[in-house]
């Protein structure tokens, strides 16, 4: 399939906007300029200003993330549209969309699934680590967490699962079509339900179990006529779903630790630490799978502008959109989160397929719609049943 050339300059400008303009807001001085006298207008009550958790100091981010709910967001936007929240959604979707494109281009430049998928996966996390450390050490960007060695040890299972989920996803995206891998990854609730019930003793309603039928059926239907079908893509995407399900359960256990939220300081710090741990776990995997060809990769990286640019870009997009997603979902309720995740998958699957020239056969689109619809229904079915009762 002939892949249309990607508009590099447009991607470069968007990347600069996300990675430079946003931190610039964080570095804005909190005090008024010297010599400028400001008169505070009389107000009836103080108005709390919510800054993004990605850019807040540690204490402020911790208190604000706990206080913001969907009802609070509605109260804030009674006089009009919540522009900040819409901006978060737009950047989240944009980041996810461009991550999938730049990741696929990096994998293709490195030889696809037979190239260096584990090395690329590891280095993408490494780019995120550099960005996280930059925010910690740059003036007025983000306060460092004050966790203990015991806290760090408790975070290891979450970081391990994050590494496995990311590696599986990257390999799946390299082995087959991006749209197909995303359809399989949409079935993550099915894996979460089985793992949560069998291993962690969770209880799931009968209605939710029934919702898994269209999820699994949709993925199966989308696989039947997939032109770029590969068993390795299917298995690795399914493995990524397993790791993601374990990560969700382990994260619940982790956050029940007394005082940990206060020591972490913010959701951004938690994601940064998880990324650091995932990166450390990814290094042995990359060395084991592709370490013998490290010299070949270095030569390819130094000579291929496409690999160099898209690897760094995908690492920044991955870190940025994940943290924006966390920040956005903290400001919304469960139903809004379900709608947002559903819409995100549809946009990514269809948009990336068009840009990358991947197949969008009617049967594949039908399976995609059924599967994603089942995921959305799975997310809201308990509330719908409760309302009828």
N, C-alpha and C positions, 0 to 999 in steps of 0.2 A: 504494500500500500504506500503510495507516495504521500509523504507527510508535508503539508504546506509549511513554508518557512515562517518561523515565529517572529513577530515584531519585536526585535530586541530592544529598540530604543524606547518603545512604549513600556515594556516590562521594566527596563532600567529606571525610568522616571517613577513608576509606581513603587518599585523597590526602595528608591531613595525617599519617597514620601512616607512610606511606612516606617522605615528604619531610622531616618534622621529627623523628620519633621515632628514625629511623635515624642521622641526623647527630648527634643528642644522645648516642648511644652513643660516637661518635667523640670528643666533647668531654669525656667523663668524665675526671677527673683521674687521672693515673697514680700519684700518691703518696697515701699515707694521710692522712686529715684531721689538722689540727694538734691536738696534745694526745692523740691516740689511739695507744696503743702496741700494735703487732701482734706476736704471737709466731708465728714460722714453724714449722709442724709438721715433725717429722722425716720425711723421705721418703727412699726408697732411691735414687731417681734423679730427675733433673729432668724435669718434664713440660712440653712445649712447648704453648703456647696459641695456637691459630690464630684470628686476627681477620680479618674480611672484608677483602679487598683494597681494597674501596671506601673503607674507613675507616682503613687502616693508614698509618703513616708510610712514606716512599718506600723506604728501605732494607729495612725489615721486609717490606713487600709484595713486593719483588723476590725476596728469598730464600725467602719462604714459598710464593709461587706456583710457584716452580721445584721446591720440595721435595714439594709435595702431589700425590699420585697416587691412583689408585683403590685400590691395595693399602694405601696409608697410611690411606685413609679407612676401609677395612675393619678394619684393625688398631685404629683408634681406636674403632670401634663394636662390637668383639667382645663387650664387656660389655653391649651394649644397642643401641638405635636411635640413629643419628647424627642427633640433633635439629637441629643446625645445618644440615646438608646438606638435610634435609627442609624446613627453613624457607626456605633459598635457593630450592629448587624451587618451593615454594608462592608465594613473592613474585615469582619469575620468571614463572610462569604467570599469576598475578593481574595483574601489570603489563602483560603482553602482551594479556591479555583486555580490560582496561580501556582500554589504548591504542587498540585497534581500535574500541571503542565510542565513546570520546570523540573520536577522530579522525573517525569517520563523522558524528557529531553536529555537529562543527565545520564539516565540509564541507557538510553539508545546510544549516546556518544561513547559510553564505556563498553558497549557490546551486548546490551540487554541482559537477560537472565544468565547467559553464559559468560558475562563480563565480570563486573565487580559490584554486585548488588549489596553484599554485606559491608564492603568497604564504604560504599556511598552512604548506606544507612548509618554506619558508625560516625562518619565525618559530618553528616547532617546534624546529628546530636552534638558533635563537637562544636559546630558553628553556634548552636544554641547556647552551649556552655560559655563560650566567649562573650556572647551578648549578655547573658545573665551576670557574669562577673563584671562586665563593663558597667551595668546598672548598679551593682553593689559598690563599686569603687569610685564611680564618677560623683562629683559633688552634687548634693541635693537631689539625687535621682531616686535611690531606694535604700532604706536602712537594711543592714544585714540581719539575718535571723539569729536568735540567741539560743539555739537548740543545744542539747547535751549529746554526749557520745551515745548514750542509751537511746535518745530520740533518733539519731542517725541510723542506729542499728535496726530500729523498728521500721524505718523507711525503706530498708533494703528490699523486702519482698515486692513493694510497690514499684521500685525502680527496676527490678528484674523483669517484672511483668510488662512494664512500659517498654523496656528494651526488646522483649520478645514480640510484643504487638507491633512495634515500629518496624522491626526487621522483617516480620512476616508480611506486612503491608507493602513494604518496598519491593520485596522479592515478587509478590503477586503482581504489582504494577509493572514490573519489568518482564515478567513471563507472559503476560497476556494484555488484553485491552484494558485501559483505565476504567472504562465504563463497566466492563464485566467484573473487575475486581471490586469496584464500589458497590455493585449489586450484591455480590456475595457478602461484603462487609456490612451491608444493610441488615443482614440476618443475625447480627450480633445479639439481639434480645433472646433469640432461641438458645444460643450458647449460654448466655447469662442465666436463663431460667433453669436449664438442666444442671449447670455447675452449682448455682446457688442452692438448688433443692437437694442434690445428691451429696455435695461436699460440705456446704455451710449450713444445711438444715433450714433454709428459708422456706416459707410457705407462699405458694403462688395460687391465685384463684383459678377456678375452672375456666372462667371467661378468658383469662390471659392465655391459658394453655390452648384454648380453641383458636385464639388469634394467631398462634404460631403456624397453623395450617396454611393460611395464605402466604405467610412469610417464606416458609420452606417451598411451597408450591411455586411461588413467583420466581425464586432463585432457580429452581429446576427448569421452569419454562423458559427463562432467559438463557439458560445454558444449552438448550436443545439446538437452536439455530445460530449459536455464537460462532462467527467466522474465525475469530481469533482465540477459540477455546484451547485451553491447555490445562491438563490435569495438575501440573505444578502450580499454576495460578490459583486453581480452585482449592488445593490442599493448603497452600501457604496463606491464602486469605482466611480459610477456616481456622488455621492455627493462630493467626492474628486475632481472630474473634475469641478464641479460647483464652489467650493471654489477656485480652482486654476484659473479659469476664472476670478472670482471677484478679486483675488489677482493681476493678470496681469493688469486689468483696474485700480485698486486703486494705483498700483505702478507707472503707467504712470502719474496719477494725482499728486502723491507725488513728483516725480522727476521733475515736472514742477515748484516746489517751488523755488523761487529765492535764490541763494546762498547755497542751501542745499547740493549740491554735494561737495562744498568746505568745508562745516562744517563737513560732514561725513568723508571726506578725502580719502576714498577708497571703492571699491566694497566689500572688505572683511569686513569693518566696518559696511556697510549697512546690509550685511547678518547676521553679529553677532547681531546687534540690533534687526533685525527681528526675529531671533531665540530666543532671550531673551523675547521679547514680546509674541511670540507664546508659549513659555514655561509657562509664567504667565497665559495666557488664558487657557492652557491645564490643569492646576492644578484643577480648579473648576469642569471641566468635568470628570476628573479621580475620584475625590472625590464623585461626584454625582453618577457615574455609578458603581464604585467599592470600594468606601471608606469604606463601612461596612465590607469588606473582607481584609482590609489592613494587619491585623495581619497574616492572612493566606498567603498573598503574601510575607510578610517579612520572614516567616518561610520557604516558598518554595525557596525564593532567597538565604537564608543562607545555605540550604541543597542541592540545585541543582547547580552543577558546570556548567552544560550546560546553564541554565538560566542566571546565573551570567556572564559568559564569553560572551555569545552571545548578551546579552542586552547591555553591555558596548561596545562590538565590533561594534554592529549595530549603536549605537549612534555616535561613532567616524567615521565609514564609511559614515554615512548619512551626517554629517557636512562636512567631508573632500571632498566627491565627489561633493556635491552641490557647494562648493566654487571653486573647480577645474573646474567644468562645467562653472560657471560664468566667471572665468578667461580665459578659453579656448575660449568660444564663443565671448568674447570681442576682441580676436585676429583674428577673422575670419569674413567673410561676410555672408549675408543671405543665399545664396545657400549652402555654406559649412556647416552652422549651421543645415540646413534642412537634408542634407546628414548625418551629424554626429548624430543627434537625431534619425534618422531612423535606422542607423546601430546599435546604442546603444540598441534600443528596440529589434531588431532582436537577437543580441548577448545575451541579458539578458533573453528573453523569451525562446530561444532554449537552452542556456547554463544551466540556472537554472532548466528547466524542465528535462534535462538529469541527472543533479546531484541529484535532489530531487526525481527522479523516477516518475514524473508526466506524464500524457498521452500526446502523440503527434500524435493524430489521423490525417489521411490525410485531413479530412474535417476541423479540427481545424487549421491545418497548412495553408490550403487554405484561410480560413477566416482571419487568422493572416496576410498572405501576401497581401490580398486585402485591408484589413483595413490600414495597415501600408503604403502600396503603395499609398492609397488615402490621407493619412496624408502628405506624401512627396509631392504629386502633389498639394495639397492645399497650401503648403508653397511656391511653385515656379510658380504656374500657372499664376499669374499676370505678372510676368516678361516674361514668355514664350509668352503670348498674346501680350504684349507690343512690343516684338521683331518682331513679325509677322506684326504688324501694321507699 
